[in-house]
Amino acid sequence: MNEPQNRRILLIDDMPSIHEDFRKILAPRPAARALDSFEAALFGQAESPSCDGFELDSAYQGREGVARAEAALQAGRPYAMAFVDMRMPPGWDGVETIERLWRIDPQVQVVICTAYSDHAWEDVLARLDVQDRLLILKKPFDMIEVSQLARTLTAKWTLVRQATLQMKTLEAAVQNLKASETALRQSNKELEAFSYSVAHDLRSPLNSIDGFSHLLQKSVSGDTAERSRHYLSRIRAGVRQMGELTDGLLSLAQLSRTSLKAETVDLAAMAQRVLDDCQERDAGRSVKFHLESDLVAIGDPALLRQVMENLIANAWKFTAHTAAPEIWFGKLQNGSETAIYFIRDNGAGFDMAYSDKLFGTFQRLHSPGEFAGTGIGLATSHRIIARHAGCIWAEGAVGQGATFFFTLPLTAP
């Protein structure tokens, strides 16, 4: 909300007649205003400029004026502007008065009133070293000129005041945001450390469970052997799934701790190796792979390998129920500094209405019974691409496959 305009004016002049003239212009008494209106109606003359609302205070020497300004400031009712006479013997002259006035209240707008030319305007400006709050009014002055100066400079004071308050509000908001950001970063660090610790500590008991289950599986015999082996097999499958989850958590937690090593990476060769690994693990499947050449980027080889593994393994997994599965890896375009790459499949696809969930940790768009997974791979890929100052997004349709796009730099940072 805007505060009301400050229309308080201080007049510092040693001539009582000047004070009376200013009062007639800026703060006329009700009787005088009524007389002006009657005169205008009777003789058809224009009324004096209306300056209702100005509060005019008088001081007859510079020292007195500065004291009034200081008292007004302390009372929380500062002056918006001051008319200051240049010559006020035997005390301070106008320049010294203004200097002292601004030491107390730097925001007050000032008009120097003078009928003499013994102070060059350039010298006055050089001495006061402030030009945005200083104007000159030559005597004898015109009443309209005084009125316009009063209206303009009091309005200016109010606008400057509002701008200053808004700036302080913005600065406070920025400081609050910085504090919140710092607190959030600290919370994220603590959460990552906690995730790493939990995932790391889970690994040891999981290995023990898996190892002892395997030994039991080999040692069971008798009528219940087959059933026992089945139960133990399910236990080991659950342990392996839990192991994949903890490995994913470890990888995700380590991302912020890992320093980025930027070098030239052949993404095509990397993708082919990842696909060969998928084929070796799932030898019964036949997937057609379309691989473009010249897929080179700048980045950390180990981290980009994780991206390739996650995205290609994703495409491999979601084409499991497709009659003639295909996966494409290529590049859409080159910019001067970045390139857009894509990995496309003709698998299960997804509903674009839920695309915002794809890269969230533990977010899944398919049931575990339909497609296995931990819900961490895409979140990890998103964080890795972000660390390379890139972005990643996806497009797809249910039953029509999915395409994952990501950008990477072509030049070293």
ChimeraX attribute file (.defattr): number of C-alpha atoms within 10 A of each C-alpha:
attribute: neighborCount
match mode: 1-to-1
recipient: residues
	/A:1	4
	/A:2	8
	/A:3	9
	/A:4	7
	/A:5	16
	/A:6	22
	/A:7	22
	/A:8	19
	/A:9	25
	/A:10	23
	/A:11	24
	/A:12	28
	/A:13	23
	/A:14	21
	/A:15	13
	/A:16	11
	/A:17	10
	/A:18	14
	/A:19	19
	/A:20	14
	/A:21	13
	/A:22	18
	/A:23	18
	/A:24	16
	/A:25	22
	/A:26	23
	/A:27	20
	/A:28	20
	/A:29	12
	/A:30	10
	/A:31	9
	/A:32	12
	/A:33	17
	/A:34	12
	/A:35	12
	/A:36	16
	/A:37	16
	/A:38	14
	/A:39	14
	/A:40	14
	/A:41	12
	/A:42	9
	/A:43	8
	/A:44	10
	/A:45	12
	/A:46	11
	/A:47	14
	/A:48	16
	/A:49	14
	/A:50	13
	/A:51	17
	/A:52	14
	/A:53	13
	/A:54	18
	/A:55	15
	/A:56	17
	/A:57	18
	/A:58	21
	/A:59	21
	/A:60	18
	/A:61	24
	/A:62	30
	/A:63	17
	/A:64	15
	/A:65	24
	/A:66	23
	/A:67	15
	/A:68	19
	/A:69	24
	/A:70	19
	/A:71	14
	/A:72	15
	/A:73	14
	/A:74	10
	/A:75	9
	/A:76	9
	/A:77	13
	/A:78	21
	/A:79	25
	/A:80	24
	/A:81	26
	/A:82	27
	/A:83	25
	/A:84	29
	/A:85	27
	/A:86	27
	/A:87	20
	/A:88	18
	/A:89	10
	/A:90	9
	/A:91	15
	/A:92	16
	/A:93	17
	/A:94	23
	/A:95	20
	/A:96	16
	/A:97	23
	/A:98	27
	/A:99	16
	/A:100	18
	/A:101	23
	/A:102	18
	/A:103	12
	/A:104	16
	/A:105	17
	/A:106	13
	/A:107	17
	/A:108	22
	/A:109	22
	/A:110	24
	/A:111	23
	/A:112	19
	/A:113	21
	/A:114	19
	/A:115	13
	/A:116	11
	/A:117	9
	/A:118	9
	/A:119	11
	/A:120	10
	/A:121	11
	/A:122	8
	/A:123	10
	/A:124	15
	/A:125	13
	/A:126	11
	/A:127	12
	/A:128	14
	/A:129	11
	/A:130	13
	/A:131	10
	/A:132	8
	/A:133	15
	/A:134	18
	/A:135	14
	/A:136	14
	/A:137	18
	/A:138	13
	/A:139	11
	/A:140	9
	/A:141	12
	/A:142	11
	/A:143	16
	/A:144	13
	/A:145	12
	/A:146	18
	/A:147	17
	/A:148	13
	/A:149	18
	/A:150	25
	/A:151	15
	/A:152	11
	/A:153	24
	/A:154	24
	/A:155	17
	/A:156	18
	/A:157	21
	/A:158	18
	/A:159	16
	/A:160	13
	/A:161	18
	/A:162	16
	/A:163	12
	/A:164	12
	/A:165	12
	/A:166	12
	/A:167	12
	/A:168	12
	/A:169	12
	/A:170	12
	/A:171	12
	/A:172	12
	/A:173	12
	/A:174	12
	/A:175	12
	/A:176	12
	/A:177	12
	/A:178	12
	/A:179	12
	/A:180	12
	/A:181	12
	/A:182	12
	/A:183	12
	/A:184	12
	/A:185	12
	/A:186	12
	/A:187	12
	/A:188	14
	/A:189	15
	/A:190	12
	/A:191	13
	/A:192	20
	/A:193	16
	/A:194	13
	/A:195	18
	/A:196	20
	/A:197	14
	/A:198	14
	/A:199	21
	/A:200	14
	/A:201	12
	/A:202	15
	/A:203	16
	/A:204	11
	/A:205	11
	/A:206	17
	/A:207	15
	/A:208	12
	/A:209	13
	/A:210	20
	/A:211	13
	/A:212	13
	/A:213	20
	/A:214	16
	/A:215	11
	/A:216	14
	/A:217	19
	/A:218	12
	/A:219	10
	/A:220	14
	/A:221	12
	/A:222	7
	/A:223	8
	/A:224	10
	/A:225	14
	/A:226	13
	/A:227	11
	/A:228	16
	/A:229	19
	/A:230	13
	/A:231	14
	/A:232	20
	/A:233	16
	/A:234	13
	/A:235	16
	/A:236	21
	/A:237	13
	/A:238	14
	/A:239	20
	/A:240	15
	/A:241	15
	/A:242	17
	/A:243	19
	/A:244	16
	/A:245	19
	/A:246	23
	/A:247	19
	/A:248	19
	/A:249	23
	/A:250	19
	/A:251	19
	/A:252	22
	/A:253	22
	/A:254	15
	/A:255	16
	/A:256	15
	/A:257	11
	/A:258	10
	/A:259	10
	/A:260	16
	/A:261	11
	/A:262	16
	/A:263	13
	/A:264	14
	/A:265	19
	/A:266	16
	/A:267	23
	/A:268	18
	/A:269	15
	/A:270	16
	/A:271	22
	/A:272	16
	/A:273	15
	/A:274	20
	/A:275	20
	/A:276	12
	/A:277	14
	/A:278	18
	/A:279	15
	/A:280	11
	/A:281	10
	/A:282	11
	/A:283	10
	/A:284	7
	/A:285	12
	/A:286	13
	/A:287	17
	/A:288	10
	/A:289	14
	/A:290	13
	/A:291	17
	/A:292	12
	/A:293	13
	/A:294	12
	/A:295	18
	/A:296	18
	/A:297	23
	/A:298	21
	/A:299	25
	/A:300	18
	/A:301	19
	/A:302	11
	/A:303	22
	/A:304	22
	/A:305	17
	/A:306	17
	/A:307	22
	/A:308	21
	/A:309	21
	/A:310	19
	/A:311	22
	/A:312	24
	/A:313	17
	/A:314	19
	/A:315	26
	/A:316	22
	/A:317	16
	/A:318	22
	/A:319	22
	/A:320	16
	/A:321	12
	/A:322	14
	/A:323	11
	/A:324	12
	/A:325	20
	/A:326	19
	/A:327	22
	/A:328	18
	/A:329	24
	/A:330	19
	/A:331	20
	/A:332	10
	/A:333	9
	/A:334	13
	/A:335	9
	/A:336	8
	/A:337	11
	/A:338	17
	/A:339	19
	/A:340	18
	/A:341	21
	/A:342	18
	/A:343	23
	/A:344	23
	/A:345	24
	/A:346	23
	/A:347	27
	/A:348	22
	/A:349	22
	/A:350	20
	/A:351	14
	/A:352	15
	/A:353	8
	/A:354	10
	/A:355	14
	/A:356	11
	/A:357	14
	/A:358	21
	/A:359	21
	/A:360	15
	/A:361	16
	/A:362	15
	/A:363	15
	/A:364	19
	/A:365	14
	/A:366	14
	/A:367	9
	/A:368	11
	/A:369	7
	/A:370	9
	/A:371	15
	/A:372	13
	/A:373	18
	/A:374	19
	/A:375	19
	/A:376	24
	/A:377	26
	/A:378	22
	/A:379	19
	/A:380	24
	/A:381	25
	/A:382	19
	/A:383	20
	/A:384	24
	/A:385	19
	/A:386	15
	/A:387	17
	/A:388	19
	/A:389	13
	/A:390	17
	/A:391	17
	/A:392	20
	/A:393	15
	/A:394	18
	/A:395	15
	/A:396	20
	/A:397	16
	/A:398	12
	/A:399	14
	/A:400	12
	/A:401	22
	/A:402	25
	/A:403	20
	/A:404	18
	/A:405	20
	/A:406	20
	/A:407	21
	/A:408	22
	/A:409	21
	/A:410	18
	/A:411	14
	/A:412	11
	/A:413	10
